[in-house]
Amino acid sequence: MEIQGATALVTGASRRIGRALALALASNGCGVAIHYHTSQAEALETKAQVRERGVDGEVVQADLANSNECDRLWKEAVDAMGATPNILVNNASFFARARLDDVSADAFDHAIAVNVRAPMLLAQAMNRDLAPDGVGKIFNINDRRQVYRSRFTYAISNTALTGMTKALAVSLAPRIQVNELRLGVIMPLSDDSTDDVPSYSSRTLGPARRTGTLEEVSQAVISVIGNDYINGASISVDGGLSAID
C-alpha cells in the first residue's frame, strides 16, 4: 500500500508515540486526523507540525470510553479530512495502577472500553466505509510486557488486544491488514526532553542494552505499511526483550 496520498486516523496523537507516528505518516505524504481526549493544546501543536510537512492535518476530540463517541470520532475524522481513513493507528490507551483486590467493575469496564472496544469499533467503521475496492492498514500499539501484578486491568486489556488483532486480521482480510506493535521501553517518557532519564536494569533493557526511540517505532509502522503480506503479526520493537522472555 502506498502511503503517499493516504489518509490516517491516529488515536492519542497529541503526545509522544502518537505524535511521532502522526508526524512520520505526514512526512511520507499521508494526511492525518489527530485524535485527543483532553490534551487539546498538544493536539493543536501536532496538527501544526503535520501541516508543516505539506499535508492536511485535522484535530478530532473524543472520549474513547464512550462507544457513541467512537462513532462520532470516526465520522468527524471522515468529514474533516474529506476522505475515509485507510490507515488506522490505535495508540490511545488507559493505564492505571491497581492490583486485583483494588479493581472495581467500573475500572475494569473503562480499561476494556478504551483499550479493546474502541479499537474494535474503529476497525468496524473502517471496514464499513472503505470503498469496495479500497485497501487499508490497522496498527494496534501495545506493550511488550503484558502481565503486570500492579496494573491488573491494563494487563488484561493488553492480552485481549493481542487476541483481537489476530481476530481482526482474519475477519478483515484480504483488503485490510491488521498488525500489532509490542513496544519495549521507549524514550523519552514525555515530550519534555529535559526530563531525567530513569535508569533501567539490564533485564528491562534486554540484549540491546538501551531504550528505544520514537523514531524506531515510527520506522516499524512505515515499513509494515509498505508490505501487504504482513497480517495478524505481533511485531516486537523492544531491543530483543521478547527473545529472552
C-alpha positions, 0 to 999 in steps of 0.5 A: 500500500502506498502511503503517499496520498493516504489518509490516517486516523491516529488515536492519542496523537497529541503526545509522544508515540502518537505524535511521532507516528502522526508526524512520520505518516505526514512526512511520507505524504499521508494526511492525518486526523489527530485524535485527543481526549483532553490534551487539546493544546498538544493536539493543536501543536501536532496538527501544526507540525503535520501541516508543516510537512505539506499535508492536511492535518485535522484535530478530532476530540473524543472520549474513547470510553464512550462507544457513541463517541467512537462513532462520532470520532470516526465520522468527524475524522471522515468529514474533516479530512474529506476522505475515509481513513485507510490507515488506522493507528490505535495508540490511545490507551488507559493505564492505571495502577491497581492490583486485583483486590483494588479493581472495581467493575467500573475500572475494569469496564473503562480499561476494556472500553478504551483499550479493546472496544474502541479499537474494535469499533474503529476497525468496524467503521473502517471496514464499513466505509472503505470503498469496495475496492479500497485497501487499508492498514490497522496498527494496534500499539501495545506493550511488550510486557503484558502481565503486570501484578500492579496494573491488573486491568491494563494487563488484561486489556493488553492480552485481549488486544493481542487476541483481537488483532489476530481476530481482526486480521482474519475477519478483515482480510484480504483488503485490510491488514491488521498488525500489532506493535509490542513496544519495549521501553521507549524514550523519552517518557514525555515530550519534555526532553529535559526530563531525567532519564530513569535508569533501567536494569539490564533485564528491562533493557534486554540484549540491546542494552538501551531504550528505544526511540520514537523514531524506531517505532515510527520506522516499524509502522512505515515499513509494515505499511509498505508490505501487504503480506504482513497480517495478524503479526505481533511485531516486537520493537523492544531491543530483543526483550521478547527473545529472552522472555 
